[in-house]
Amino acid sequence: MPSEFDWKTYPETDVLIEQHIEEACAANEDIRAFSTRISALTATSFKEWVESITLSGALLYELERLGFVLQKTFYGQKLFVHPRGSFPALRVFPGPVPVVRALTLKVESLSVFRFLSGYYGEVDGTPGSNYSRIMLSDRGGILLFAAEKNGDVWMPEDLDSEGLMDLEQAHSLMNQRRRFFEAGEDGWKYTERLMDRVTSLVGRDRCASLFLEYERRYWEARNSTARFLKARQDTMGLGWGNHDHHAFRSERASVTRFIRLMQTMGFRLRERFVSSLGTGRNLYGVQILEHSGIGALINVHVDLREEEKDFDFAARPLPVIGPAGDVTLWTGMYGESIFEAGLYHLGAKYDYWSLKELLNGVRIEVREPDSESPFLLRAAVHPENWFSTRLRQERLVANGSISPEEARKLSLEGSLGSFLECVHRVDGFKGFKSSP
């Protein structure tokens, strides 16, 4: 793949971010209390919830040396982002000396945050719009905000009555989206028309954000560990503001169509790689897509043959093959992720050791990480067993994907359906391979 996807670590940048957060905690006791409570309740690092840091008097050449680039200038501030690392954005104002002026926390839904946290102050912008926020504290001369971000917008957005009606209709369409179809082509045509309709109502950034929001809801309903952890995070109204990536599984014949649908929402292709993890039936490819506007990542899984390791399935359709590999077997038992199966897993940012200690106390299994990399730990949390329908099992037996004995075992024991993945990143490492 291109060198732009050879991800590195940025320890100096990570130290700078930590220093700014510590400075804010030292000056504002409310921020310090938030930090302590969030870490204790959610088994996460407080910095994973920081969307942006507002500074004055920052040395611009120093920010550039650390990997930040100027994205835009507006209302007297310069916005710097780090495209090569996983770090908060920096909002920089002119000033005589470098000093932290504000921290902004990212939450999944500002309306839910206000309802569950008890902060009912005045909201800047319309909750649910592309950007809205509420001030939580102004002690010590450093402000603390909570913000909901659904697009490439960094200032509060006010919706008029027509905009509110369009947003409500978009929510309704996503909430009532059909997922079960007798024929795959019917499902694709319906879904593509629906996403076009939602995009026409609220724009492609907000459509992408809504799509992932309702995918998480659907996945969460069938994942007990997800419900447990989200309940703890919602004690403070945070929701899934710590999501890292959303993993979808697709059949070979439709993976290109799925990727193109994601691209219409603003997702852009990133690296592609091949994995051999699983039951060993065959290899599978993973295509990463990133949406910088909403800060979201998608992983798309599809079966590959040995000779297809370098095949660009985002650009050209894959031919149908047999017997079924790990991904095709999963979609054969439960359907494709875009339809009835939903997400294969949600990756969320946690401190691995804190999460393991928390869940051990309630007897929930956290598996060992896929690798011992010091920069990236990925570990499955309590994989959920699902049971496929008899009709699907019979189809798999008829096409030779599984034997009658395997079908009987599936009927009794089920098989891996979905899970939560703990993602522990260090020094801003943004990739998915286990070494920088």
Secondary structure as UniProt FT lines:
FT   HELIX           3..5
FT   HELIX           11..27
FT   HELIX           29..42
FT   HELIX           46..49
FT   STRAND          50..56
FT   HELIX           60..65
FT   TURN            66..67
FT   STRAND          69..74
FT   TURN            75..76
FT   STRAND          77..81
FT   TURN            83..84
FT   STRAND          89..93
FT   STRAND          99..106
FT   HELIX           110..117
FT   STRAND          123..124
FT   TURN            127..128
FT   STRAND          131..137
FT   HELIX           139..141
FT   STRAND          143..149
FT   HELIX           161..175
FT   HELIX           184..202
FT   HELIX           204..220
FT   TURN            221..222
FT   HELIX           224..233
FT   TURN            234..237
FT   TURN            239..242
FT   STRAND          243..249
FT   HELIX           252..254
FT   HELIX           255..264
FT   TURN            265..266
FT   STRAND          268..275
FT   STRAND          283..291
FT   TURN            292..295
FT   STRAND          296..304
FT   HELIX           306..308
FT   TURN            309..310
FT   TURN            313..315
FT   HELIX           326..334
FT   TURN            337..340
FT   STRAND          345..349
FT   HELIX           352..360
FT   TURN            361..363
FT   STRAND          376..386
FT   HELIX           390..398
FT   TURN            399..400
FT   HELIX           404..413
FT   STRAND          415..425
FT   TURN            427..428
//
